[in-house]
Amino acid sequence: MESIIECANYCLNCKLKPCSIKGCPMQTKIPEFITEVKNENYGSAYEILQENNIFSYICSIVCPQEEQCEGSCVRGIKSVPTSIGKLEKEVNEWATKNNYEYKIEKKDTNGKKIAIIGSGPSGIECAVELLKNGYAVDIYEKDSIPGGILVYGIPDFRLSKDIVQNIINKVKELGGNFLTNKELGKDFELKELSKKYDAVFLGVGATKSSTYKLSENELKNVYKSDVFLRAYSENKFIENLGTVIVIGGGNVAMDSSRVAIRMGAKKVKILYRRDRSHMPAREIELEEAIEDGVEFKELTRVVSANDINGAITSVNCIDTQIVEGKAIDALGAEEYEEEANTVVFAIGLKPDKTLIETQGIELDDWGYIKIDEDGKTNLENVYAGGDNTESKSTVCRALAAGKKAAIGIMKNVK
């Protein structure tokens, strides 16, 4: 464990703890757990992490530490920040390897029952906090396997599904009751649940993929990123992909491109309208995609697609330039063709506005659920959090939203 000790000793153990207070949405006690690592008390370090966040292992793998905890590290002002993500990951790996268990303490039952809609990060975290404090919790999930985006949206080569299942098992051990294949708006309504429970938390996430029209013709082999990633996660590989064009520059675009490689694509290209410095994807995610054989072309806008009887043969593109942070078509640029047989849109996800408004919940001007400081919506005892309440949410931010709502519920439902 020499490398992990050296890594831990690099930490200054700052009194103001910006990595924790400012950088981490869950406000993990980062200097405290690192101090335990310095003293080679790996069990104590693991307990500090788990006490605050049972998703710690997952966060160490998928969260953008460079923007969050490491982005606020004092060391990073004049030098390289402490490798907090690496330390967190290694402590969790140590616990797994040594079968070190953290026992979650639970208060006596208080007689209150809460419904959670959606079993993604925000929903599960909300459930965990409530269960620990004596509330009974039913978790409604539209799919057959709980976990939401952690199961269907993040490929297994990035996040092992065993890690996700371990968390689901912990929730069940705490008394959480999962009701799978139950979808809001189809199998039940919010008004119905509100009568049965003392409070409801809505954590359905952002489920609508953004796209735009590529042709007046009906095209084959045009996919939304969520559908494409789900096909891979369910082992329902899409055949005859040919040359795949992925439109977008976020982590979902990177995952989609790497999934395309694994599903047998002949060639995969990521076309992104902005440049690399403005790309929302983590640098490590892009590098891993390129290592897998994905080609990356920046400052490129896909305008339309060409086809024969609905089968895509190429896409028409135009070069762009960045002006005041925005991508615009380059002056004097002319359209040109890029070979393509399949197109995957990975340009963002938004909440299902129609579904949410049908349930009587107010949205803001950007289509996200309006919530107060407790995570409460306009409806009595209905709370929300995660990707349905904010854009550019990370797993850790979704967890923090679930925790905030749980605290709000505990404050108002006694």
N, C-alpha and C positions, 0 to 999 in steps of 0.2 A: 504493500500500500504506500510505497515511497512517493509516487507521483501525486497521490491525493493529499498527502501531508504537505508536500512542497506547495501545492496549489492552495491549500488552506492557510499556510503560513504567509502567503502573499497578501491576505486580507488584513486591513488595518484595524478592524473592529471599531469602526467609527462610532462615536457617541450619538450622533444625529441619525444614524442608520438610514440614509436616503435610499439605499437599495431595497429596504423593507417597506418604509413608510411611503416613499414617493414612487418607487419603481415597481413594486409587486402589488398587483390588484388584490391579492389575498392577504397582503401584509404579513407574509411568512417571517418568522424570527430568524432572519438570515445570519447576522453576526453570531447569534447564540448557537445555531446548529454548526456553523463553521468552527466555533471555539471548541465544541465537542469533538469535531474531526481532528483539530490540532492536537487534542489530548488523547487521540485514538479511542475515544468513547463512541464508537459507531452506532451502538444500540441507542444511546442517549440522543445522538444526532438524528437518528431515524424517528425516534419518538417525538422530538420537537417538530419535525416535518409533518408527521402523520396527525399529530394532535390538532394542527391548524388546517391541514389539507390532505385528505386521504387520496386525492388525485395527484399527489406530489410526483410520483414516478412518471405519470403521463405528462405533467407540466414540464418535467426535465427533458422530455423527448420532443414535444411538439410546440412549446411556447417560444416566442421570440425574445429570449433573454437579452439579446443585444439592444432591444428597444425598451425592455422593462427593467428588471433588476440590475443587469450588467450595464444598461444604459444610464443608470443613476449612480453607478459605483464611483466613489471619489478617486480611486486609482486611475480610472479611465479619463480623467480630466487632462492629465499630462502624460499618461502612459497607457498601458493595456489594462482593462478592467479585470477584476478577479473573475475566474471562470466559475461563476456560481452555478450555472446550469450543469456543468460537468460534475461539480461536487455533489449536487443534489442527485444526479443520475447514479453516480458511483455509490452513494450511501444507500439508495434504494436497491441497487443491484447487489450490494453486500447483504442487505436484509433478505432478499430473495434467495441468494446462494446459501445463506446460513439458516434459512427457515425461521427467521426472527419475526415474531408476531407482535403486533401492537393491538392491545385490547382496548376497544372503544368503550368508555364509560357511558352508562345510560341512566337517566333519572326515572323515577317511578311514573307510571302512566297517569296522565292528568285528566283523561276522559274526553279530550278534544280530538277531532278527526279532520285531517286535511287531505284534499285531493291535489295531486300533481299531474299536470297534463304535459307529457313529453319526458322522455328519460335520457335526454342529452345531458351535458355537463351542468347547466343551470338547474334543471329539474332534479337531478340526483343530489347535487350539493344542497339544494333547499330541503330535500327529503332527509338527508343525513343530519342536518342541524336540528330539524324538528324531531326526528326520532330520538336523538341524543337527549332531548329535553322533555321526553315523555309524551309526545304527540303520536297518535296513530296516523299512518300515512298509506294512502292508496296511490299508486303511480300508474297512470293510463298511458299506454304506448301503442301507436298505430301499427308498428311492425311486430313481427313474431319474436324478435330478439331485442332486449333492451340495450340502450347505449347511444342511440341517436347517431350523430355525426361521427362519434368515436368508432362506431362499428361500420357504418355505411359510407362515410365520407372520407375517412383517413385510411389509406391502403395498409394492409398488414405488413408490407415491407418497411413501412415507417413506424407503425404502432402495432405491436403484437396484440391480438384479440384476447389472449390469455390475461394480459394486464387489465384490460377492460372488464373481463369476466370476474376477476378477483374482486373488483370494486362492487360489481353487481351482487356478488355473493356476500360481501360485507353488509350491504344494505339489507339483504334478506335476513342475515343474522341479527340485525338490529330490529327486525320486525316489519320492514318495508314490504308491502304487498303489491306485486306487479300484475297489472291487468293488460295483457298484450292483445294485439289485433283489435284495439279499441281506438277509433279515430274520431276526433272532434269534428262535428258537422255531419258525420255519417252514422256513427254508432251511438252518439250521445250529444247533448247540447250543454253549453255552459250554464244556462238557466236551470237546467235539470240538476247538475252537480251542486250548484249553489244552495239548493234546498236540502241536499243530503249531507253537506259537509259544513264545518265551521268556517272554513276558508278554502280558496282554490288558488293554486299557483299555475300560471300559464307559461310554459317553457317550450313552446313548439318550434322555436328557432326561425330562421329565414329559409323558406322552402321553395321560393320561386326563383328560377334561374333567369337572368337577364339575357336577351338575345336581340338580334335585329334581322330584317329580311335580306336574304342573299339573292333571291331570284323570284320572278313572277311564277315560275314553274314549281311544282311540288317536288322537292328534292328528297332523295334517299340519303342515308348516312350523314345526317346532320343531328348532332346530339347535344343536349344540355349536360353540363359537367356532372350534376348530381346523378343523372340517369346513367351516365358513362361509368362513374366510379362505383355506383351500386351494382352494375352488371359484373364488374370485376370482383367486388366483395362477396357477391352471391355465387361466384364461380360460373356465371352465365356469360362466358366470353363471347364478344361480338366478332364474327368471322369476316374474312375478306375486307379488312380495313384499308388495305393498300397504303397509299401515302396519306398520313394524317396531319391536318393543320389544326393546331390548338390556338384559339384566339384568346389572349389575356396574358397578364404578367404577374398574377398573384400565386400564392402557394397552391391553390386549387388547380391552376394551369400547370404547375410543375407536377402535381400528383397525376393529373389527367394524361400528361405526356408520357410519364413513366409507366402508367397503366397501359397505355396504347402499345408501348414497346413489349410489355409482358403478354399482351393479347395477340401478338404476332404481326403488328404493323410492319410494312415494308420500310417505311421511313416516317419519322415524326419531326415536325417543325413547330416551334412556338413563334407566332408572329405577334409582336407587341407594338402598339402605336406610339409608346413613349420610349425614352432611352433607359439604359440599365440603372442609372442613378435615381430615376423616378419610379423604378419598378417596386411594387409592394411586396413581392416575394422575398423571403429570406435569402441571403447570398448563398448559404449552404444548400438550400433547396434547389436553386438554379444549378449550382456546381454538380450536385448529385444527378440531376436530370441530364446534364451534358455528359457526365461520366457514363450514364446509361446509354448514350448514343443519340440523345435528342439534340437537334440543331436549334439554335436560337437566333432570331433575326429581329432586331429592335428597329424603332422608328418606321414601322410598317403598318399601314391600315388596310384591312381586308374590306374591299368595297362591295364585291358581289361574287357570285359563283357561276361557272359555265357547266353545262350538263348535256348529256345525250339521254333522252327518255328518262330524265330524273336522276340519272347516275352522274355524280359530280366528276368532272374531268380536270378542272383547275379552278383557281380563285383569282380574281382580279384585285391587284393591290396598288397602293400608291405610297410613295415615300412621304414621311412627315418630318416636322421639326418642332422643337420645344420653344415656345415663346411665353415668357412669364409663367413657366411651370405647366403650361397647357400644350397639348399636342395639336398641331394644325397641319394641314396639307402643305408640303414644301412648295415654295414659290416656283412655278414653271414645271412642277412634277407631272409626269404622265403615267397613266396606268400601265401595268405590266402583269403578266401571268405567273403564277406559281402552281406547279403540279399539285394536285389534290384529288383524293377519292373520298375522304371523310373529313368532316369539320366538327370540332368540339368547341362549344362556347363556354368559356370560363372567365366571364367578365363581371361576375358578382351575383350574389343572392339577396333577395329581399323577402320580407314577410308576406304571407298570403293575405293581401289587403281585403279581398272579398270575404274570406272566411272570418277574419277578425272583426270586421265591421258588422257582419251578419250576427255575431255574438253580442253586439251592443257595446263594443269597446272602442274608445276614442283613439284616433291615430294623430300623429303630428304631421306637419307639411311634407315630410319625407317618407311617410308611410310606416313609421315605427310607432309602437304602442306608447302612449303617454303614461308616465308613472311619476309618483312623487318621491320624496326622499326615503320612504319606506318600501318602495317598489310597488305601491298600490296604484291600481288603475282607477278609472272613473266609476267602476262598479263596486258596490258594497262587498267587502271581504274578498275581492278578486285582485290578485297580485300577478306581476309578470317580470321577466328578466331574461337576459341573454341576447341572442341575435335578433329577437323580435322587438327589442327596445333600443338597440344602437347599431350603427354601422361599424365595420372594421373590428368586430369583436374577436378576441382570441379565446382559447379554452379557459385561460386563467381569468379573463374579464367576465366570461360567462359564469364561472364558478363564483366570483365575487358578487355578481348580480343575484345568483341564487341564494347566497348567504345573506345578502342584504335583505332580500324579501323574507327569508325565514325569520330574521331578527324583527322585521316589521310585523310579521304575523304573530310572533310571540309577544310583541308589545301590545298588540290590539286584540288578540284572541286569547283570553285567559280563563 
